[in-house]
Amino acid sequence: MKIAIVGASGAVGQEFLNILENRPLPIDELLLFGSERSAGRTYRFRGEEIAVRLLQHNDDFRGVDFALVSAGAGTSREFAETITKHGTVMIDNSSAFRMDEEVPLVVPEVNAADAKNAPRRIIANPNCTTIQLVVALKAIERLSHIRRVHVATYQSASGAGAAAMAELEAQYAQLGAGEEPTVSKFAFQLAYNVIPHIDVFTDNDYTKEEMKMFHETRKIMHSDIRVSATCVRVPVMRAHSESVWIETERPVSTEEAREAFAAAEGVVLMDEPAEKVYPMPLFLAGQDPVYVGRIRRDLTCENGLTFWCVSDQIRKGAALNAVQILETLI
């Protein structure tokens, strides 16, 4: 099996390498691709030094079975035909094709079968906030259809890339030294702050990030579910958190919900509030599952439940989900 990583030097590209290194996949050859800035760099994989090739419109993907792509929506759109023209299946981490009717949007724990029907040989990876949400929702959907979801996200700096993480660290150091903080990657200073603004605002005053959660959840779950989201950037380095309220067709008890979460694929139950056991990003960064806790009845809705979930958005929210799609296909 021949695999390519496009965007190998980025945060998700590096996570692809880490995950593939430790998964029992029969990889005979790995190719790495990147921009002019990263071309020529070398990375070690299974005892071999592999140089990053410049991504170009040529035949470099001939013979490649799968390409894991995380280089931005513009690059994905520009190079999709180049990557797939010889039969390569492109698993794309950008927003470029997520809502394309001919491109399946896949979270393996939820809709793995959709990956088998990809007429354009492109499979899209959902947005990170959507991925952890639907993994958790699937457990409850098995008990009773979910009519609506309200969700507030608490998204870490790493969701905006390595430079954003560095900026957050620098801001704390600058403020500690009595200096003006550098503000570049975010609309405002993130240190000692929360910013209720991720991505650009749309005509309905929701941001694109929030509307992604509405549209992507419906496509993945093949459902008429309605999602209203408020996405917030918080001064956390890595791993996103979400506070979720759901309304189901019939009442679902907290005991049923706990049992469903405990049995769900890709979910780890952490719900012992009396013992201060609940998911927190500080302790769960770098882990694979979606962690769920704080499960309780919604006091405003007879058929309502609320819970809290945490997941590493670089792993399950990006690289791991794409690798799991690849594993589903092979």
C-alpha positions in Angstrom: 0.0 0.0 0.0 1.3 3.4 -1.0 0.1 6.4 1.0 0.8 10.2 0.6 0.5 13.0 3.1 -0.1 16.5 1.7 0.7 19.2 4.1 3.3 17.1 5.9 4.9 19.9 7.8 1.8 21.3 9.3 0.3 20.5 12.7 -2.1 17.9 11.3 0.5 16.6 8.9 2.8 15.9 11.7 0.0 14.2 13.6 -0.7 12.0 10.6 2.9 10.9 10.8 2.7 10.2 14.5 -0.5 8.2 14.2 0.6 6.2 11.1 3.8 5.3 12.9 1.9 3.6 15.7 -1.0 2.0 13.7 -0.7 -1.5 12.3 -1.2 -0.4 8.7 0.6 -2.3 6.0 2.3 0.8 4.4 4.8 -0.2 1.8 5.7 3.4 0.8 5.0 6.8 2.2 5.3 10.0 0.2 5.3 13.5 1.8 4.2 16.6 0.0 4.3 20.3 0.9 4.7 23.9 -0.2 7.9 25.5 -1.4 8.6 26.5 2.1 8.6 22.9 3.4 9.9 21.1 0.4 13.2 19.4 1.1 12.6 18.9 4.8 13.0 15.4 6.1 11.0 13.4 8.6 11.7 10.0 10.1 9.0 7.3 9.6 9.5 3.7 10.6 13.3 4.0 10.6 13.5 5.8 7.3 14.2 9.5 6.5 11.6 10.8 4.0 12.0 14.1 2.2 9.1 16.4 1.5 8.4 16.8 -2.2 7.0 20.0 -3.7 3.3 19.6 -4.5 2.9 20.2 -8.2 0.5 19.5 -11.1 2.3 16.3 -12.4 2.0 12.5 -12.1 3.5 12.1 -8.6 0.3 10.5 -7.3 0.3 7.7 -9.9 0.2 4.4 -7.9 -0.7 6.1 -4.6 -3.7 4.4 -3.0 -4.7 7.0 -0.5 -3.7 10.7 0.1 -4.2 12.3 3.5 -4.6 16.0 2.7 -4.4 18.9 5.2 -3.1 21.9 3.4 -6.1 24.3 3.4 -9.2 24.5 1.3 -7.6 26.5 -1.5 -4.9 23.8 -2.0 -7.4 21.0 -1.8 -9.6 22.6 -4.5 -6.6 23.3 -6.8 -5.0 19.9 -6.5 -8.0 17.6 -6.1 -7.9 16.5 -9.8 -4.1 16.1 -9.8 -4.3 13.9 -6.7 -7.2 11.7 -7.8 -6.8 11.4 -11.6 -4.8 8.1 -11.4 -7.2 6.5 -8.9 -5.9 7.8 -5.6 -8.6 8.3 -2.9 -8.2 11.7 -1.4 -9.2 12.0 2.3 -9.4 15.8 2.7 -9.2 17.6 6.1 -10.2 21.0 4.7 -13.7 22.6 4.3 -13.4 22.5 0.5 -15.7 19.6 -0.2 -17.6 18.9 3.0 -21.0 19.9 1.6 -20.5 18.6 -1.9 -23.3 16.1 -2.7 -20.9 13.8 -4.4 -18.4 13.8 -1.5 -19.2 11.8 1.7 -18.6 13.5 5.0 -17.5 10.8 7.3 -16.9 10.1 11.0 -16.3 6.3 11.2 -18.1 5.8 14.5 -21.2 7.4 13.1 -21.5 6.8 9.3 -18.6 4.6 8.2 -20.6 3.1 5.3 -20.8 6.5 3.6 -17.1 6.2 2.8 -17.7 3.4 0.4 -19.6 5.7 -2.0 -17.2 8.4 -3.2 -17.8 8.9 -6.9 -15.2 11.7 -7.1 -12.7 9.6 -5.1 -12.8 12.4 -2.4 -13.9 11.8 1.2 -14.2 14.8 3.5 -13.2 15.0 7.1 -15.7 17.2 9.1 -14.8 20.2 11.1 -13.2 19.3 14.5 -16.1 20.6 16.6 -18.6 18.6 14.6 -16.6 15.4 14.9 -16.6 15.3 18.6 -20.2 16.4 18.8 -21.6 13.7 16.5 -19.5 10.9 18.1 -21.3 11.8 21.4 -24.7 12.4 19.8 -24.7 9.0 18.1 -24.9 7.2 21.5 -28.1 9.0 22.3 -29.5 8.8 18.8 -29.5 5.0 19.2 -31.9 5.5 22.1 -34.2 8.2 20.7 -34.1 10.5 17.7 -32.5 13.9 18.6 -34.7 16.8 17.5 -32.5 19.7 18.4 -29.1 20.6 19.9 -27.8 23.7 21.6 -24.0 23.7 22.0 -21.4 26.1 23.3 -17.9 25.3 22.3 -14.7 26.2 24.2 -12.0 25.9 21.5 -8.3 25.9 22.2 -5.7 28.1 20.6 -4.3 25.1 18.7 -7.5 25.1 16.6 -6.0 28.1 14.9 -2.6 26.5 14.3 0.9 26.4 15.7 1.4 30.1 15.3 -1.7 30.7 17.5 -0.4 28.5 20.2 2.9 30.4 20.1 1.0 33.7 20.3 -0.9 32.7 23.4 2.3 31.7 25.1 3.9 34.9 24.1 1.0 37.0 25.3 1.2 35.5 28.8 5.0 36.2 28.9 4.6 39.7 27.6 1.8 40.6 30.0 3.9 39.1 32.9 6.7 41.4 31.9 4.4 44.4 31.8 4.6 44.7 28.0 1.8 45.1 25.4 0.8 41.7 24.1 1.2 40.7 20.5 -2.3 40.3 18.8 -2.1 38.8 15.3 -3.8 35.4 15.0 -7.0 36.4 16.9 -9.4 39.3 16.8 -8.4 40.3 20.4 -5.9 39.3 23.1 -6.7 35.7 24.1 -4.6 35.5 27.3 -6.9 36.1 30.3 -9.8 36.4 27.9 -12.5 34.4 25.9 -13.5 35.5 22.4 -17.0 34.5 21.2 -15.9 34.7 17.5 -14.4 31.9 15.4 -14.3 32.3 11.6 -16.2 35.1 9.8 -19.8 36.2 10.5 -22.5 35.2 8.0 -25.7 37.1 7.1 -27.6 35.5 10.0 -25.0 36.7 12.6 -23.8 33.1 13.2 -20.2 32.5 12.2 -19.1 30.0 9.6 -17.8 27.8 12.3 -21.2 27.7 14.0 -23.0 27.1 10.7 -20.6 24.2 9.9 -21.9 22.5 13.0 -25.5 22.9 11.8 -25.0 21.7 8.2 -22.3 19.0 8.8 -24.2 17.3 11.7 -27.3 16.9 9.5 -25.2 15.4 6.6 -23.2 13.0 8.8 -26.2 11.8 10.8 -28.6 11.7 7.8 -31.0 13.6 10.1 -33.3 16.6 10.3 -31.6 17.5 13.6 -31.2 21.2 14.2 -28.1 22.6 15.8 -27.6 26.1 17.3 -24.0 26.8 18.2 -22.0 29.5 19.9 -18.3 28.9 19.2 -15.8 30.5 21.6 -12.0 30.7 21.7 -10.6 30.1 25.1 -7.0 30.4 26.4 -6.3 26.7 26.4 -3.4 25.3 24.4 -4.9 22.1 23.0 -8.2 20.1 23.0 -11.7 21.5 22.5 -14.6 21.3 25.0 -18.3 21.5 24.3 -21.3 22.0 26.6 -24.3 20.3 24.9 -28.1 20.5 25.4 -30.2 18.0 23.5 -33.9 17.4 23.0 -35.0 13.8 22.1 -38.4 12.5 20.9 -38.9 10.6 24.1 -37.5 11.2 27.5 -34.1 9.6 28.0 -33.0 9.0 31.6 -29.6 10.0 32.8 -29.0 6.3 33.6 -29.8 5.3 30.0 -27.6 8.0 28.7 -24.6 7.0 30.9 -25.0 3.4 29.8 -25.2 4.5 26.1 -22.1 6.7 26.4 -20.2 3.9 28.2 -20.9 1.5 25.4 -20.4 3.9 22.5 -17.5 3.4 20.1 -14.9 6.2 20.5 -16.4 7.5 23.7 -15.0 7.4 27.3 -17.4 8.1 30.1 -16.0 10.3 32.9 -19.0 11.2 35.0 -18.5 11.1 38.7 -19.2 14.6 39.7 -19.2 13.9 43.5 -15.6 12.7 43.1 -14.7 15.7 40.8 -14.4 13.3 37.8 -15.3 15.0 34.6 -13.4 15.7 31.3 -10.9 18.6 31.2 -8.6 19.6 28.3 -5.6 20.0 30.5 -5.5 16.2 31.1 -6.9 14.9 27.8 -4.8 16.6 25.2 -3.0 14.0 23.0 -5.7 11.3 23.6 -7.8 9.7 21.0 -11.4 9.3 22.4 -14.2 11.8 23.0 -14.7 12.1 26.7 -18.2 12.7 28.1 -19.3 13.8 31.6 -21.6 16.1 33.6 -24.6 14.2 32.3 -27.9 15.5 33.7 -31.5 16.3 33.0 -32.2 19.6 31.3 -34.4 21.5 33.8 -36.0 23.5 31.0 -37.2 20.7 28.7 -39.1 17.5 29.6 -37.2 15.5 26.9 -33.9 17.2 27.5 -30.5 16.1 28.5 -27.3 18.1 28.9 -23.6 16.9 29.0 -20.0 18.1 28.6 -17.5 16.6 26.2 -13.8 17.1 25.5 -11.6 15.8 22.7 -8.2 16.6 21.2 -9.1 18.5 18.0 -5.8 17.7 16.3 -6.1 14.0 16.9 -9.8 12.9 16.8 -10.9 16.3 15.4 -8.5 16.0 12.4 -5.7 13.5 11.8 -7.0 10.4 13.7 -10.5 10.7 12.1 -8.9 10.8 8.6 -6.7 7.7 9.4 -9.8 5.9 10.7 -11.5 6.6 7.4 -8.5 5.1 5.6 -8.7 2.0 7.9 -12.4 1.7 7.1 -11.6 1.6 3.4 -8.9 -1.0 3.6 
